[in-house]
Amino acid sequence: MRVLVAGGAGYIGSVVTAALLEGGHEVTVLDDLSTGHADAVPEGARFVQASLQESAPVLAEVRPEAVLHFAAKSLVGESQVRPELYWEHNVGGSLALLEAMRAADCRRIVFSSTAATYGEPDQVPIPEDAPTRPTNTYGATKLAVDAMLTSYATAYDFAAVSLRYFNVAGAAHGLGERHTTETHLIPIALQVAAGRRESMTIYGEDYPTPDGTCIRDYIHVSDLADAHLLALTAPEPGEHRVYNLGNGTGFSVQQVVDAVREVTGHPVPVEVGARRAGDPAQLVASSDRIRADLGWTPRHPDLTGIVRDAWEVAQARNEA
Ligand code: UFG
């Protein structure tokens, strides 16, 4: 298939681009490099530096059969203090992209949505029909785009899939997380292990969980890439599907730190700090729907393996 990957210079977009190329697809990456890296775009993909707002001429020229849309601002904390950036980039940008698709007669899209659309859950594992009550602007903007996709499917026969990611981690195809502002647990712990940071803070150990630290559902980026390839051809025109993507197993912050110590052989000094605002105690996905509908199964559910892959790539890049 001829596909356009918006945000293909970022962590997840670049890994999925590599998987698409491996699967024989023809890929054009569109990325404004606001947070991505040109050298992360896999060899074999064409690269166009442009924003979503500038995407219309690119789509008119490429004439993709499908779009995979990863381009977004994704820092929860920043979204609370600079909401206009999130409404403009995530919602305004997505609208511009959908309009560019319509003009180029491309009506198939896979969108990167998030567990943050659910907010504080009433139950875990979280199914797709759980209430969506985002507790931050980031989650609210992703939920708005999910609603946009439903409208476009109904009105314009788009075939759309929203994949609601839980905690994406690990590395593949030599590509890992490289954020200028790093807020995610595993990369931070690996930087401490490598001596690039002196220590790290565990945000709260008084949660109602077995060891008192928050529980999250870590999914290997390769498993996430598999899901995108399956989702690409799944919906019929007029259909908008929503799938959660997680391992279905939660690990606590303490378990992650222990896994980093085990994999790296380094001590990883930690301090225990206050809770981080807006962190639910437990976020674990029910991925039953995508397993049943598309036959997806995570091939790398093991936490140690996820951490090991992230560590190897970060070390190879001299970053951890
Ligand atoms: N944590 C620490 N110390 C750190 C960093 C994180 O204790 O230095 C803890 C957090 O409090 C949380 C867990 O580690 O309990 C995971 O935190 P991350 O920041 O790695 O990930 P989040 O669960 O906050 O965020 C993820 C996605 C977001 C998405 C969110 C949905 O990365 O994009 O899930 O709630 F919005």
Residues whose N, C-alpha, C, O or C-beta is under 5 A from the ligand:
A	BS01	UFG	S74 T114 A115 A116 F166 N167 T183 H184 L185 I188 T201 I202 Y203 C214 R216 V253 R276 D279
